[in-house]
């Protein structure tokens, strides 16, 4: 008698298991699988994307660039004031083309892994700068960065850059709208030698000051409330700026803000700070 009951139960279990397997198979067939592109296809999509970006620099034509990106393309490295999507990258290229008509984009050291590609991007050319009503041409421009792109369906769907896009279109010379005051003024010059891994600051200045890097590389951090507006920011907008300055670079330090320097490099860094007003050390420095 027990065997008579056991056999039907086995049959029912087998039927239930079979139906369960069929249900799983049905579920799997209804869920589309996203497979990583072959390395050759990912490399081709990457070269197509950056080749199209170079076309934008040469001619201003964005047709090929739009065709090289996926509909949901996201540029994770666009400047905050630029549009989203591919329009942000186009904005950076257009600004660069304005000041560097002979700039060209090249790629080196391509590496593909799964659905991503890493590539070193280099842009070289010559700037055209207008400062104080004088046009200066032929200033060399060289920018390089390690970038990563994500490939979906043979198109670039996302971009991350290790470089600062604002530095591309940043002019090395600017026009000062205010006229210089008449008479003489005393300029304070402070020179600091920073060992690797050391900080300077936080400090502030009552007026504008000029920071010049003599040797090495330093990281400059600026925090506080900019009360006169900066870029697209409204008045009294809190700001946080970070930038890396190498030997020969300089930066104008805005007054009244907390500023800190750090030497993250392997060698000592020498910096000069020129100011017409006293330099103060903030609490906690």
C-alpha positions as CSV (number, residue, x, y, z in Angstrom):
1,X,0.0,0.0,0.0
2,X,2.7,2.5,0.8
3,X,4.3,1.8,-2.6
4,X,1.1,2.6,-4.4
5,X,1.0,6.0,-2.7
6,X,4.8,6.7,-3.3
7,X,4.7,6.1,-7.0
8,X,2.1,8.7,-7.8
9,X,3.9,11.2,-5.6
10,X,7.1,10.7,-7.6
11,X,5.2,11.2,-10.8
12,X,3.6,14.4,-9.5
13,X,7.1,15.6,-8.3
14,X,8.6,15.0,-11.7
15,X,5.8,16.8,-13.4
16,X,6.1,19.8,-11.0
17,X,9.9,19.9,-11.5
18,X,9.4,19.8,-15.3
19,X,6.9,22.6,-15.1
20,X,9.3,24.6,-12.9
21,X,12.1,24.2,-15.4
22,X,9.8,25.2,-18.2
23,X,8.8,28.3,-16.2
24,X,12.5,29.2,-15.7
25,X,13.2,28.7,-19.3
26,X,10.3,30.9,-20.2
27,X,11.5,33.6,-17.8
28,X,15.0,33.5,-19.3
29,X,13.8,33.8,-22.9
30,X,11.7,36.8,-21.9
31,X,14.7,38.7,-20.3
32,X,17.1,40.1,-22.9
33,X,20.8,39.5,-22.2
34,X,23.3,42.4,-22.6
35,X,26.6,40.8,-23.8
36,X,29.9,42.6,-23.7
37,X,31.0,43.6,-27.2
38,X,34.0,41.7,-28.7
39,X,37.3,43.6,-28.0
40,X,37.7,44.4,-31.7
41,X,34.2,45.9,-31.8
42,X,34.8,48.0,-28.6
43,X,38.1,49.2,-30.0
44,X,36.4,50.2,-33.3
45,X,33.6,52.1,-31.5
46,X,36.2,54.0,-29.4
47,X,38.3,55.0,-32.4
48,X,35.1,56.1,-34.2
49,X,34.1,58.3,-31.2
50,X,37.4,60.1,-30.9
51,X,37.9,60.3,-34.6
52,X,34.5,62.1,-34.8
53,X,35.6,64.4,-32.0
54,X,38.7,65.3,-34.0
55,X,36.4,66.1,-37.0
56,X,34.5,68.6,-34.7
57,X,37.8,70.3,-33.9
58,X,38.8,70.5,-37.6
59,X,35.5,71.4,-39.2
60,X,32.9,72.1,-36.5
61,X,30.7,69.3,-38.0
62,X,29.1,67.2,-35.2
63,X,27.2,64.7,-37.5
64,X,29.7,61.9,-37.1
65,X,30.0,62.5,-33.3
66,X,26.3,62.2,-32.8
67,X,26.3,59.0,-34.8
68,X,29.1,57.5,-32.7
69,X,27.2,57.8,-29.3
70,X,24.3,55.9,-27.9
71,X,20.9,57.8,-27.5
72,X,21.4,57.7,-23.7
73,X,25.0,58.9,-23.8
74,X,26.2,60.5,-20.5
75,X,29.3,62.6,-20.3
76,X,30.5,62.3,-16.7
77,X,33.3,64.8,-17.2
78,X,31.5,67.8,-18.7
79,X,31.9,71.2,-17.0
80,X,29.0,72.1,-14.7
81,X,27.9,75.1,-16.8
82,X,27.6,73.0,-20.0
83,X,24.5,71.1,-21.3
84,X,24.0,67.4,-20.5
85,X,24.5,64.5,-22.8
86,X,26.7,64.7,-25.9
87,X,25.9,68.5,-26.1
88,X,28.3,69.0,-23.1
89,X,31.2,67.4,-24.9
90,X,30.4,69.3,-28.1
91,X,30.4,72.5,-26.1
92,X,33.9,71.8,-24.8
93,X,35.2,71.0,-28.3
94,X,33.5,74.1,-29.8
95,X,35.1,76.4,-27.2
96,X,38.5,74.8,-27.9
97,X,38.1,75.2,-31.6
98,X,37.5,78.9,-31.1
99,X,40.9,79.6,-29.5
100,X,42.8,76.8,-31.3
101,X,41.8,76.4,-34.9
102,X,44.7,74.0,-35.6
103,X,44.1,71.7,-32.6
104,X,44.1,68.0,-33.4
105,X,43.0,65.1,-31.2
106,X,44.9,61.8,-31.2
107,X,44.6,58.6,-29.1
108,X,47.3,56.2,-27.8
109,X,47.5,53.1,-25.5
110,X,44.0,51.7,-26.1
111,X,43.0,48.9,-23.6
112,X,39.7,47.1,-23.8
113,X,38.1,45.2,-20.9
114,X,34.5,43.8,-21.0
115,X,32.3,46.8,-22.2
116,X,34.8,49.5,-21.4
117,X,37.8,50.9,-23.1
118,X,40.7,53.0,-21.6
119,X,42.6,55.3,-23.9
120,X,45.1,58.2,-23.6
121,X,43.8,61.3,-25.3
122,X,46.1,64.0,-26.5
123,X,45.2,67.4,-28.0
124,X,47.9,69.6,-29.5
125,X,47.8,72.9,-31.4
126,X,48.4,76.6,-31.0
127,X,46.3,79.1,-29.1
128,X,45.0,82.5,-30.3
129,X,44.7,84.8,-27.3
130,X,43.4,88.4,-27.1
131,X,44.6,90.3,-24.1
132,X,44.5,94.0,-23.5
133,X,43.4,94.5,-27.1
134,X,46.4,92.6,-28.5
135,X,46.1,89.4,-30.4
136,X,48.8,86.8,-29.6
137,X,49.0,83.8,-31.9
138,X,51.2,80.7,-31.9
139,X,51.2,79.9,-28.1
140,X,51.5,76.1,-27.9
141,X,48.7,74.1,-26.4
142,X,49.3,70.5,-25.2
143,X,46.7,68.6,-23.1
144,X,46.6,64.9,-22.3
145,X,44.4,62.7,-20.1
146,X,43.5,59.1,-19.5
147,X,39.9,58.6,-20.4
148,X,37.4,55.7,-20.1
149,X,34.4,55.1,-22.3
150,X,31.6,52.5,-22.0
151,X,30.4,50.7,-25.1
152,X,26.8,49.6,-25.7
153,X,25.6,48.3,-29.0
154,X,28.6,49.4,-30.9
155,X,28.3,53.0,-29.7
156,X,29.8,55.0,-26.8
157,X,27.3,55.4,-24.0
158,X,29.5,57.1,-21.4
159,X,32.8,59.0,-21.0
160,X,35.0,59.6,-18.0
161,X,38.1,61.8,-18.2
162,X,41.0,62.2,-15.9
163,X,41.8,65.6,-17.3
164,X,40.3,69.0,-16.6
165,X,38.2,70.1,-19.7
166,X,38.2,73.7,-18.5
167,X,42.0,73.9,-18.7
168,X,41.7,73.3,-22.5
169,X,39.9,76.6,-23.2
170,X,41.4,78.5,-20.3
171,X,43.4,81.5,-21.6
172,X,46.9,82.0,-20.3
173,X,46.4,85.7,-20.5
174,X,43.4,87.8,-19.5
175,X,42.3,91.4,-19.9
176,X,42.0,93.3,-16.6
177,X,39.0,95.6,-16.9
178,X,40.1,97.9,-14.0
179,X,42.8,100.5,-14.6
180,X,45.8,100.3,-12.3
181,X,45.8,102.9,-9.5
182,X,48.1,105.9,-9.9
183,X,51.2,106.1,-7.8
184,X,53.3,103.4,-6.2
185,X,52.3,100.5,-4.0
186,X,54.2,98.2,-1.8
187,X,54.1,94.5,-2.8
188,X,54.7,91.9,-0.2
189,X,56.5,88.8,-1.5
190,X,56.5,85.6,0.5
191,X,58.5,82.6,-0.6
192,X,57.8,79.1,0.7
193,X,59.6,75.8,0.2
194,X,57.2,72.8,0.8
195,X,58.5,69.4,1.4
196,X,56.6,66.4,-0.1
197,X,53.4,65.7,1.8
198,X,53.3,69.1,3.6
199,X,50.5,71.7,3.7
200,X,50.5,75.5,3.7
201,X,47.5,77.1,5.2
202,X,44.7,77.7,5.5
203,X,45.4,81.4,4.8
204,X,43.6,84.3,3.4
205,X,44.4,87.8,1.9
206,X,42.6,91.1,2.3
207,X,43.1,91.9,-1.3
208,X,43.9,89.9,-4.5
209,X,47.2,88.0,-4.5
210,X,49.2,86.2,-7.1
211,X,50.5,82.7,-6.6
212,X,53.5,81.6,-8.7
213,X,54.9,78.1,-8.6
214,X,58.7,78.2,-9.0
215,X,59.4,74.4,-8.9
216,X,57.6,71.2,-8.3
217,X,53.8,70.7,-8.3
218,X,51.2,71.9,-5.7
219,X,47.5,71.4,-5.2
220,X,45.5,74.6,-4.5
221,X,42.2,74.4,-2.6
222,X,39.9,77.5,-2.3
223,X,36.8,77.5,0.0
224,X,34.4,80.2,1.2
225,X,31.7,82.5,0.0
226,X,32.4,84.5,-3.1
227,X,30.5,87.8,-2.6
228,X,31.0,89.3,-6.0
229,X,29.8,86.4,-8.2
230,X,32.0,84.0,-10.1
231,X,31.2,82.5,-13.5
232,X,27.6,81.5,-13.4
233,X,27.3,81.5,-9.6
234,X,25.1,84.2,-8.0
235,X,26.3,86.6,-5.4
236,X,27.1,85.1,-1.9
237,X,27.4,81.6,-3.4
238,X,29.7,79.2,-1.5
239,X,32.4,77.8,-3.7
240,X,34.9,75.0,-3.5
241,X,37.7,75.0,-6.1
242,X,40.6,72.5,-6.5
243,X,43.4,72.8,-9.1
244,X,46.9,71.4,-9.6
245,X,49.6,73.9,-10.5
246,X,53.0,72.8,-12.0
247,X,56.2,74.8,-12.2
248,X,55.7,78.0,-14.2
249,X,52.0,78.1,-13.5
250,X,50.3,80.9,-11.6
251,X,46.9,81.6,-10.1
252,X,45.1,84.7,-8.9
253,X,44.0,84.2,-5.3
254,X,40.6,85.9,-4.6
255,X,40.4,87.9,-1.4
256,X,38.6,86.8,1.7
257,X,38.5,83.1,1.0
258,X,40.2,80.2,2.8
259,X,43.1,78.9,0.7
260,X,45.4,75.9,1.2
261,X,48.4,74.5,-0.6
262,X,49.6,70.9,-0.5
263,X,52.6,69.3,-2.0
264,X,51.6,65.8,-3.1
265,X,54.6,65.4,-5.4
266,X,57.8,63.4,-4.8
267,X,60.1,66.5,-4.7
268,X,60.1,69.9,-2.8
269,X,57.9,72.6,-4.2
270,X,58.7,76.3,-4.2
271,X,56.0,78.9,-4.4
272,X,55.8,82.7,-4.3
273,X,52.8,84.7,-3.1
274,X,52.7,88.4,-4.1
275,X,50.1,90.6,-2.4
276,X,49.5,94.3,-1.8
277,X,47.6,93.5,1.5
278,X,48.6,91.4,4.5
279,X,48.4,87.6,4.3
280,X,46.6,86.2,7.3
281,X,46.7,82.7,8.7
282,X,43.2,81.3,9.5
283,X,42.4,79.4,12.8
284,X,43.2,75.8,12.5
285,X,46.2,76.3,10.2
